[in-house]
């Protein structure tokens, strides 16, 4: 603990003296991060704190995009999203909902004007059917292969071998 500031010293002199004494005692040796550059923001960037918060909290930056851009991204990823769905009714509902959101975005004139056209639901459904039939065929082939392979009896544990004799 530090002693009190002598009345004859100014605050600046007192602080400087304490720093010199601590340096002589080696209290600044082997500090964490010693010799590494400081992570400073661009001094002319007024949004440095927002960028730092997004990076530090690992926030998805897609949330910052305008709705039209998000819809375009979603439209580009339709095949991947629809591939996870198992029923045609699910696919139809999803495509209908997406088209409704696109129409609402077209009617809303706020924000940047980014053209987003409606999804051709029938073409997307046809592609889903092809992908789904292929998936089903792969599952059927795997089931046939599994049925054709001879069943390997499960290895008995040492206790089962000892007490079954």
Backbone as a chain_set.jsonl record, in Angstrom:
{"seq": "XXXXXXXXXXXXXXXXXXXXXXXXXXXXXXXXXXXXXXXXXXXXXXXXXXXXXXXXXXXXXXXXXXXXXXXXXXXXXXXXXXXXXXXXXXXXXXXXXXXXXXXXXXXXXXXXXXXXXXXXXXXXXXXXXXXXXXXXXXXXXXXXXXXXXXXXXXXXXXXXXXXXX", "coords": {"N": [[0.854, -1.176, 0.0], [0.484, 2.238, -0.706], [2.084, 5.072, 0.75], [0.941, 8.151, 2.29], [0.563, 11.163, 0.381], [3.159, 13.459, 0.49], [2.86, 16.724, 1.903], [4.46, 18.649, 0.748], [4.878, 17.972, -1.875], [3.697, 18.108, -5.249], [0.729, 16.752, -6.797], [1.287, 15.579, -9.295], [4.095, 15.255, -9.147], [4.19, 13.416, -7.04], [2.868, 11.163, -8.125], [4.61, 10.597, -10.28], [6.907, 9.936, -8.814], [6.029, 7.616, -7.468], [5.637, 5.913, -9.663], [8.269, 5.691, -10.656], [9.502, 4.389, -8.484], [8.088, 1.967, -8.447], [8.861, 0.969, -10.911], [11.606, 0.628, -10.494], [11.476, -1.38, -8.586], [10.673, -3.454, -10.141], [8.048, -4.038, -10.75], [6.71, -3.729, -13.113], [7.676, -5.567, -14.827], [7.306, -8.447, -16.909], [4.538, -8.233, -17.506], [1.173, -9.048, -18.552], [0.655, -9.243, -21.986], [2.83, -7.723, -22.642], [4.986, -6.123, -24.89], [3.353, -6.576, -27.04], [1.334, -5.256, -29.711], [-1.032, -2.598, -29.187], [-4.575, -2.851, -29.476], [-5.955, -0.633, -31.144], [-8.568, 1.484, -32.259], [-9.359, 2.959, -35.454], [-8.505, 6.299, -35.486], [-10.116, 8.19, -36.68], [-12.585, 7.106, -37.033], [-15.883, 7.281, -36.322], [-17.581, 5.275, -35.479], [-16.249, 3.36, -34.049], [-16.678, 2.111, -31.606], [-19.039, 0.663, -31.962], [-18.292, -1.198, -33.901], [-16.326, -2.542, -32.474], [-17.877, -3.63, -30.421], [-19.55, -5.383, -31.879], [-17.64, -7.175, -32.876], [-16.505, -8.126, -30.463], [-18.707, -9.263, -29.089], [-19.445, -11.148, -30.885], [-21.517, -10.878, -32.824], [-23.917, -11.568, -35.345], [-23.43, -10.17, -38.413], [-25.278, -10.001, -40.431], [-27.646, -9.138, -39.416], [-27.539, -6.433, -39.54], [-28.001, -5.688, -42.091], [-30.001, -4.226, -44.774], [-33.53, -4.98, -45.189], [-34.174, -5.739, -47.856], [-31.775, -6.709, -48.904], [-31.335, -8.867, -47.246], [-33.51, -10.457, -48.027], [-32.786, -10.996, -50.674], [-30.507, -12.524, -50.231], [-31.634, -14.692, -48.891], [-33.273, -15.65, -50.903], [-31.373, -16.529, -52.704], [-30.459, -18.728, -51.376], [-32.406, -20.646, -51.4], [-32.557, -23.325, -52.369], [-30.881, -24.781, -50.617], [-32.18, -24.371, -48.161], [-34.712, -25.47, -48.617], [-34.082, -28.072, -49.154], [-33.79, -29.305, -46.717], [-36.323, -29.74, -45.881], [-39.054, -32.036, -45.536], [-41.633, -32.532, -46.467], [-43.885, -31.748, -49.131], [-45.822, -29.866, -48.618], [-44.68, -28.333, -46.604], [-42.644, -27.084, -48.057], [-44.138, -25.633, -49.922], [-45.511, -23.864, -48.174], [-43.346, -22.433, -47.077], [-42.256, -21.181, -49.4], [-44.446, -19.642, -50.16], [-44.665, -17.919, -47.957], [-42.184, -16.603, -48.172], [-42.513, -15.275, -50.651], [-44.609, -13.561, -49.913], [-43.289, -11.91, -48.064], [-41.452, -10.742, -49.774], [-43.127, -9.287, -51.49], [-44.236, -7.486, -49.635], [-41.91, -6.081, -49.005], [-41.371, -4.887, -51.453], [-43.496, -3.124, -51.624], [-42.952, -1.454, -49.489], [-41.332, 1.5, -49.359], [-39.21, 2.566, -47.983], [-35.773, 2.977, -47.153], [-32.903, 1.612, -48.961], [-33.361, 1.125, -52.495], [-33.548, -1.899, -53.686], [-33.739, -4.222, -56.11], [-35.827, -6.992, -55.837], [-37.081, -9.866, -56.965], [-40.072, -11.917, -57.134], [-40.245, -15.354, -56.066], [-40.131, -18.157, -58.202], [-42.322, -20.386, -57.541], [-43.192, -22.874, -58.51], [-41.03, -23.793, -60.056], [-39.091, -23.983, -58.064], [-40.299, -25.931, -56.462], [-40.287, -28.09, -58.249], [-37.539, -28.534, -58.486], [-37.033, -29.208, -55.826], [-38.479, -31.602, -55.661], [-36.977, -33.251, -57.389], [-34.495, -33.278, -56.019], [-35.373, -34.361, -53.582], [-36.376, -36.866, -54.344], [-34.006, -38.039, -55.173], [-32.663, -38.077, -52.731], [-34.329, -39.823, -51.291], [-33.96, -42.14, -52.807], [-31.242, -42.652, -52.33], [-31.362, -43.211, -49.599], [-32.922, -45.53, -49.685], [-31.212, -47.271, -51.104], [-29.111, -47.424, -49.243], [-30.433, -48.729, -47.159], [-30.997, -51.197, -48.359], [-28.396, -52.126, -48.79], [-27.574, -52.343, -46.134], [-29.304, -54.354, -45.271], [-28.459, -56.494, -46.793], [-25.906, -57.047, -45.872], [-24.186, -59.333, -43.796], [-25.333, -60.054, -40.525], [-23.45, -59.12, -37.796], [-22.697, -60.737, -34.903], [-23.15, -59.284, -31.699], [-20.448, -58.518, -29.611], [-19.854, -60.238, -26.668], [-19.755, -59.05, -23.332], [-17.131, -59.248, -20.866], [-18.227, -60.136, -18.46], [-20.617, -61.301, -19.273], [-19.582, -63.447, -20.713], [-18.283, -64.898, -18.701], [-20.35, -65.619, -16.896], [-22.207, -66.95, -18.499], [-21.375, -69.452, -19.126]], "CA": [[0.0, 0.0, 0.0], [1.288, 3.464, -0.78], [1.945, 6.004, 1.871], [0.236, 9.384, 1.923], [1.312, 12.166, -0.37], [3.719, 14.509, 1.341], [2.261, 18.019, 1.589], [5.372, 19.497, -0.018], [4.921, 17.525, -3.272], [2.458, 18.249, -6.027], [0.148, 15.449, -7.133], [2.03, 15.051, -10.44], [5.398, 14.794, -8.642], [3.93, 12.237, -6.22], [2.57, 10.056, -9.041], [5.861, 10.27, -10.971], [7.796, 9.279, -7.858], [5.517, 6.258, -7.251], [5.911, 5.131, -10.874], [9.715, 5.399, -10.682], [9.789, 3.393, -7.443], [7.532, 0.694, -8.889], [9.703, 0.495, -12.014], [12.86, 0.15, -9.883], [11.176, -2.624, -7.88], [10.389, -4.488, -11.135], [6.631, -4.378, -10.761], [6.188, -3.652, -14.478], [8.288, -6.646, -15.604], [6.478, -9.637, -17.197], [3.097, -7.966, -17.518], [0.434, -9.709, -19.621], [0.57, -8.422, -23.191], [4.029, -6.897, -22.807], [5.606, -6.254, -26.203], [2.348, -6.777, -28.083], [0.712, -3.981, -30.083], [-2.36, -2.301, -28.652], [-5.645, -2.911, -30.473], [-6.613, 0.669, -31.139], [-9.442, 1.744, -33.397], [-8.975, 4.068, -36.322], [-8.842, 7.499, -34.718], [-11.103, 9.028, -37.365], [-13.808, 6.325, -37.215], [-16.811, 7.589, -35.231], [-18.321, 4.081, -35.082], [-15.29, 2.349, -33.577], [-17.222, 1.379, -30.463], [-20.03, -0.281, -32.472], [-17.539, -2.274, -34.545], [-15.678, -3.295, -31.415], [-18.932, -4.38, -29.737], [-19.967, -6.464, -32.773], [-16.547, -8.147, -32.893], [-16.329, -8.698, -29.125], [-19.877, -10.064, -28.734], [-19.632, -12.126, -31.951], [-22.87, -10.663, -33.347], [-24.053, -11.833, -36.773], [-23.542, -8.88, -39.099], [-26.434, -9.994, -41.33], [-28.731, -8.412, -38.754], [-27.39, -5.015, -39.839], [-28.307, -5.452, -43.504], [-31.382, -3.83, -45.076], [-34.394, -6.138, -45.455], [-34.119, -6.166, -49.253], [-30.558, -7.5, -49.089], [-31.58, -10.142, -46.567], [-34.405, -11.244, -48.866], [-32.01, -11.485, -51.824], [-29.647, -13.603, -49.747], [-32.497, -15.838, -48.618], [-33.723, -16.147, -52.198], [-30.246, -17.239, -53.303], [-30.214, -19.955, -50.612], [-33.658, -21.406, -51.328], [-32.34, -24.758, -52.583], [-30.313, -25.365, -49.395], [-33.199, -24.36, -47.106], [-35.802, -26.363, -48.986], [-33.568, -29.453, -49.134], [-33.944, -29.845, -45.355], [-37.745, -29.983, -45.624], [-39.411, -33.405, -45.921], [-42.957, -32.605, -47.079], [-44.143, -30.735, -50.15], [-46.631, -28.805, -48.011], [-43.725, -27.442, -45.919], [-41.962, -26.298, -49.087], [-45.111, -24.667, -50.447], [-45.739, -22.835, -47.145], [-42.145, -21.595, -46.988], [-42.166, -20.342, -50.601], [-45.546, -18.671, -50.09], [-44.271, -16.921, -46.96], [-41.09, -15.809, -48.744], [-43.094, -14.382, -51.656], [-45.354, -12.503, -49.212], [-42.322, -10.963, -47.507], [-40.876, -9.987, -50.9], [-44.139, -8.315, -51.927], [-44.276, -6.429, -48.615], [-40.704, -5.276, -49.149], [-41.519, -4.079, -52.672], [-44.452, -2.05, -51.317], [-42.32, -0.543, -48.527], [-40.357, 2.274, -50.133], [-38.15, 3.111, -47.145], [-34.477, 2.307, -47.293], [-32.371, 1.561, -50.325], [-34.175, 0.399, -53.461], [-32.8, -3.049, -54.191], [-34.758, -5.048, -56.747], [-35.957, -8.392, -55.434], [-38.253, -10.435, -57.628], [-40.719, -13.038, -56.456], [-39.689, -16.675, -56.327], [-40.963, -19.041, -59.01], [-42.588, -21.475, -56.61], [-43.296, -24.159, -59.23], [-39.671, -24.225, -60.409], [-38.432, -24.387, -56.817], [-40.909, -27.209, -56.071], [-39.793, -29.133, -59.159], [-36.159, -28.812, -58.075], [-37.109, -29.915, -54.548], [-38.911, -32.974, -55.926], [-35.827, -33.979, -57.935], [-33.541, -33.476, -54.92], [-35.984, -35.224, -52.572], [-36.405, -38.224, -54.903], [-32.621, -38.51, -55.121], [-32.381, -38.356, -51.317], [-35.056, -41.046, -50.946], [-33.302, -43.26, -53.481], [-30.008, -42.923, -51.585], [-31.744, -43.884, -48.345], [-33.37, -46.885, -50.024], [-30.003, -48.044, -51.418], [-28.395, -47.676, -47.99], [-31.196, -49.731, -46.409], [-30.795, -52.475, -49.039], [-27.021, -52.541, -48.474], [-27.527, -52.743, -44.726], [-30.03, -55.614, -45.14], [-27.675, -57.54, -47.457], [-24.71, -57.351, -45.097], [-24.478, -60.312, -42.737], [-25.392, -59.463, -39.193], [-22.327, -59.488, -36.95], [-23.204, -60.82, -33.531], [-22.529, -58.338, -30.775], [-19.447, -59.155, -28.756], [-20.297, -60.311, -25.284], [-18.835, -58.464, -22.359], [-16.423, -60.268, -20.088], [-19.147, -60.667, -17.439], [-21.549, -62.202, -19.955], [-18.841, -64.668, -21.059], [-17.983, -65.645, -17.486], [-21.541, -66.169, -16.25], [-23.059, -67.71, -19.423], [-20.831, -70.814, -19.258]], "C": [[0.894, 1.231, 0.0], [1.064, 4.317, 0.459], [1.228, 7.262, 1.385], [1.164, 10.336, 1.182], [1.851, 13.213, 0.603], [3.135, 15.868, 0.953], [3.164, 18.901, 0.724], [5.415, 19.131, -1.501], [3.586, 17.81, -3.968], [1.968, 16.841, -6.382], [0.926, 14.803, -8.281], [3.386, 14.507, -9.998], [5.238, 13.503, -7.85], [3.671, 11.007, -7.094], [3.833, 9.622, -9.771], [6.813, 9.52, -10.055], [7.354, 7.832, -7.618], [5.792, 5.365, -8.459], [7.383, 4.749, -10.959], [10.07, 4.308, -9.674], [9.272, 2.012, -7.859], [8.369, 0.1, -10.018], [11.027, -0.051, -11.474], [12.643, -1.197, -9.191], [10.83, -3.766, -8.844], [8.93, -4.89, -11.213], [6.004, -4.32, -12.153], [6.811, -4.711, -15.379], [7.281, -7.787, -15.768], [4.978, -9.377, -17.062], [2.445, -8.699, -18.69], [0.333, -8.752, -20.809], [1.78, -7.538, -23.417], [4.651, -7.175, -24.166], [4.635, -6.47, -27.334], [1.712, -5.432, -28.43], [-0.67, -3.818, -29.465], [-3.383, -2.375, -29.778], [-6.423, -1.61, -30.399], [-7.458, 0.826, -32.391], [-8.866, 2.882, -34.223], [-9.42, 5.359, -35.649], [-9.893, 8.387, -35.383], [-12.429, 8.297, -37.587], [-14.766, 6.605, -36.065], [-17.569, 6.363, -34.72], [-17.408, 2.984, -34.539], [-15.881, 1.499, -32.458], [-18.257, 0.35, -30.901], [-19.324, -1.479, -33.098], [-16.861, -3.151, -33.501], [-16.698, -4.164, -30.676], [-19.368, -5.583, -30.574], [-18.905, -7.56, -32.796], [-16.453, -8.874, -31.546], [-17.473, -9.639, -28.753], [-20.229, -11.11, -29.795], [-21.056, -12.074, -32.515], [-22.868, -10.914, -34.851], [-24.303, -10.503, -37.488], [-24.685, -8.849, -40.108], [-27.597, -9.217, -40.732], [-28.682, -6.919, -39.068], [-27.768, -4.671, -41.279], [-29.745, -4.979, -43.691], [-32.217, -5.063, -45.422], [-34.324, -6.639, -46.892], [-32.893, -7.041, -49.514], [-30.722, -8.867, -48.413], [-32.49, -11.048, -47.398], [-33.675, -11.792, -50.09], [-31.103, -12.637, -51.413], [-30.47, -14.865, -49.493], [-32.968, -16.479, -49.913], [-32.613, -16.95, -52.874], [-29.994, -18.582, -52.602], [-31.445, -20.841, -50.504], [-33.393, -22.905, -51.421], [-31.805, -25.432, -51.315], [-31.369, -25.439, -48.281], [-34.283, -25.389, -47.375], [-35.355, -27.825, -48.926], [-33.748, -30.09, -47.767], [-35.397, -30.19, -45.039], [-38.144, -31.334, -46.198], [-40.762, -33.508, -46.628], [-43.137, -31.456, -48.076], [-44.952, -29.575, -49.576], [-45.73, -27.82, -47.255], [-43.058, -26.511, -46.916], [-42.898, -25.237, -49.635], [-45.347, -23.52, -49.453], [-44.558, -21.883, -47.053], [-42.05, -20.647, -48.189], [-43.26, -19.282, -50.625], [-45.199, -17.545, -49.106], [-43.162, -16.015, -47.502], [-41.625, -14.826, -49.783], [-43.897, -13.253, -51.012], [-44.397, -11.455, -48.646], [-41.669, -10.132, -48.608], [-41.847, -8.924, -51.379], [-44.246, -7.166, -50.923], [-43.064, -5.516, -48.722], [-40.78, -4.38, -50.38], [-42.445, -2.892, -52.398], [-43.86, -1.018, -50.369], [-41.202, 0.206, -49.257], [-39.249, 2.873, -49.278], [-36.868, 2.325, -47.371], [-34.023, 2.274, -48.741], [-33.261, 0.721, -51.235], [-33.293, -0.679, -54.079], [-33.82, -3.993, -54.801], [-34.677, -6.507, -56.281], [-37.229, -8.902, -56.08], [-38.822, -11.592, -56.843], [-40.066, -14.346, -56.886], [-40.66, -17.453, -57.199], [-41.176, -20.314, -58.2], [-42.627, -22.817, -57.316], [-41.914, -24.678, -59.627], [-38.92, -24.702, -59.165], [-38.982, -25.724, -56.324], [-40.417, -28.353, -56.954], [-38.366, -29.521, -58.791], [-36.146, -29.581, -56.756], [-37.512, -31.376, -54.766], [-37.755, -33.822, -56.452], [-34.829, -34.287, -56.819], [-34.077, -34.463, -53.893], [-36.033, -36.673, -53.066], [-35.005, -38.835, -54.874], [-32.244, -38.888, -53.693], [-33.057, -39.659, -50.886], [-34.397, -42.277, -51.566], [-32.0, -43.631, -52.771], [-30.305, -43.624, -50.269], [-32.176, -45.319, -48.598], [-32.169, -47.779, -50.317], [-29.223, -48.386, -50.152], [-29.104, -48.739, -47.163], [-31.011, -51.118, -47.02], [-29.402, -53.013, -48.728], [-26.914, -53.039, -47.036], [-28.223, -54.089, -44.526], [-29.235, -56.77, -45.742], [-26.446, -57.939, -46.652], [-25.06, -58.347, -44.005], [-24.43, -59.635, -41.371], [-24.227, -59.997, -38.359], [-22.851, -59.562, -35.52], [-22.436, -59.876, -32.62], [-21.584, -59.096, -29.86], [-19.938, -59.106, -27.311], [-19.263, -59.67, -24.379], [-18.188, -59.585, -21.564], [-17.32, -60.893, -19.037], [-20.143, -61.624, -18.066], [-20.848, -63.516, -20.301], [-18.578, -65.517, -19.831], [-19.225, -66.348, -16.952], [-22.448, -66.958, -17.195], [-22.57, -69.145, -19.556], [-21.342, -71.709, -18.174]], "O": [[1.944, 1.246, 0.643], [0.017, 4.279, 1.104], [0.947, 7.403, 0.194], [2.384, 10.304, 1.347], [1.118, 13.773, 1.418], [2.937, 16.126, -0.234], [2.678, 19.803, 0.043], [5.936, 19.902, -2.306], [2.515, 17.76, -3.363], [2.713, 15.868, -6.274], [1.197, 13.603, -8.241], [3.787, 13.423, -10.422], [6.058, 12.594, -7.974], [4.203, 9.931, -6.824], [4.109, 8.427, -9.877], [7.46, 8.564, -10.484], [8.186, 6.927, -7.569], [6.139, 4.195, -8.3], [7.711, 3.612, -11.297], [10.85, 3.406, -9.979], [9.947, 1.005, -7.645], [8.566, -1.113, -10.083], [11.513, -1.079, -11.947], [13.526, -2.054, -9.208], [10.706, -4.915, -8.42], [8.613, -5.977, -11.696], [4.892, -4.807, -12.352], [6.511, -4.756, -16.573], [6.494, -8.056, -14.86], [4.241, -10.223, -16.555], [3.093, -8.943, -19.708], [-0.033, -7.588, -20.646], [1.758, -6.683, -24.302], [4.823, -8.332, -24.549], [5.05, -6.541, -28.49], [1.564, -4.568, -27.565], [-1.384, -4.798, -29.25], [-3.085, -2.0, -30.912], [-7.419, -1.501, -29.683], [-7.088, 0.345, -33.462], [-8.02, 3.651, -33.768], [-10.587, 5.497, -35.281], [-10.492, 9.239, -34.727], [-13.311, 8.824, -38.266], [-14.491, 6.204, -34.934], [-18.143, 6.41, -33.632], [-17.766, 1.807, -34.572], [-15.611, 0.301, -32.377], [-18.359, -0.718, -30.297], [-19.7, -2.627, -32.862], [-16.832, -4.374, -33.64], [-16.406, -5.313, -30.343], [-19.538, -6.68, -30.042], [-19.236, -8.745, -32.74], [-16.334, -10.098, -31.505], [-17.239, -10.695, -28.166], [-21.187, -11.867, -29.634], [-21.713, -13.105, -32.663], [-21.934, -10.522, -35.55], [-25.272, -9.804, -37.195], [-25.034, -7.775, -40.6], [-28.44, -8.696, -41.462], [-29.675, -6.216, -38.883], [-27.844, -3.497, -41.641], [-30.612, -5.286, -42.874], [-31.683, -6.069, -45.89], [-34.406, -7.845, -47.126], [-32.973, -8.011, -50.269], [-30.298, -9.891, -48.95], [-32.272, -12.257, -47.468], [-33.917, -12.928, -50.499], [-30.947, -13.609, -52.152], [-30.051, -15.97, -49.84], [-33.053, -17.703, -50.013], [-32.889, -17.944, -53.546], [-29.377, -19.474, -53.184], [-31.523, -21.692, -49.618], [-33.945, -23.677, -50.638], [-32.233, -26.535, -50.976], [-31.45, -26.429, -47.554], [-34.72, -26.095, -46.467], [-36.169, -28.713, -48.672], [-33.849, -31.313, -47.673], [-35.673, -30.857, -44.042], [-37.628, -31.738, -47.24], [-41.007, -34.491, -47.327], [-42.617, -30.356, -47.89], [-44.788, -28.432, -50.001], [-45.984, -26.615, -47.262], [-42.917, -25.313, -46.67], [-42.509, -24.08, -49.796], [-45.379, -22.352, -49.841], [-44.74, -20.669, -46.961], [-41.794, -19.455, -48.022], [-43.028, -18.154, -51.061], [-45.416, -16.368, -49.394], [-43.201, -14.799, -47.311], [-41.227, -13.661, -49.789], [-43.878, -12.122, -51.497], [-44.659, -10.255, -48.737], [-41.366, -8.957, -48.404], [-41.45, -7.79, -51.645], [-44.336, -6.004, -51.318], [-43.183, -4.303, -48.548], [-40.306, -3.244, -50.354], [-42.206, -1.787, -52.884], [-44.218, 0.158, -50.429], [-40.238, -0.405, -49.717], [-38.419, 3.62, -49.796], [-36.897, 1.149, -47.736], [-34.669, 2.831, -49.628], [-33.843, -0.273, -50.8], [-32.409, -0.396, -54.889], [-34.681, -4.514, -54.092], [-33.627, -7.148, -56.325], [-38.324, -8.427, -55.779], [-38.149, -12.177, -55.995], [-39.422, -14.426, -57.932], [-41.87, -17.42, -56.971], [-40.324, -21.202, -58.175], [-42.139, -23.808, -56.773], [-41.658, -25.88, -59.541], [-38.203, -25.701, -59.209], [-38.228, -26.559, -55.825], [-40.16, -29.454, -56.467], [-38.023, -30.703, -58.784], [-35.346, -30.5, -56.581], [-36.959, -32.278, -54.136], [-37.567, -34.962, -56.028], [-34.372, -35.422, -56.687], [-33.334, -35.304, -53.388], [-35.765, -37.601, -52.303], [-34.848, -40.02, -54.579], [-31.583, -39.902, -53.469], [-32.453, -40.49, -50.208], [-34.291, -43.323, -50.927], [-31.694, -44.815, -52.629], [-29.578, -44.533, -49.87], [-31.842, -46.22, -47.829], [-32.106, -48.912, -49.84], [-28.731, -49.505, -50.005], [-28.448, -49.567, -46.531], [-30.882, -52.105, -46.295], [-29.236, -54.198, -48.44], [-26.244, -54.034, -46.762], [-27.784, -54.889, -43.7], [-29.324, -57.9, -45.262], [-25.995, -59.08, -46.753], [-26.101, -58.228, -43.359], [-23.598, -58.766, -41.11], [-24.053, -61.21, -38.241], [-23.38, -58.586, -34.988], [-21.226, -59.699, -32.76], [-21.898, -60.192, -29.396], [-20.375, -58.067, -26.816], [-18.06, -59.739, -24.629], [-18.646, -60.728, -21.591], [-17.182, -62.081, -18.748], [-20.483, -62.646, -17.47], [-21.451, -64.584, -20.194], [-18.644, -66.744, -19.909], [-19.173, -67.525, -16.596], [-23.392, -67.59, -16.722], [-23.31, -69.987, -20.065], [-20.988, -72.887, -18.13]]}, "num_chains": 1, "name": "protein.A"}
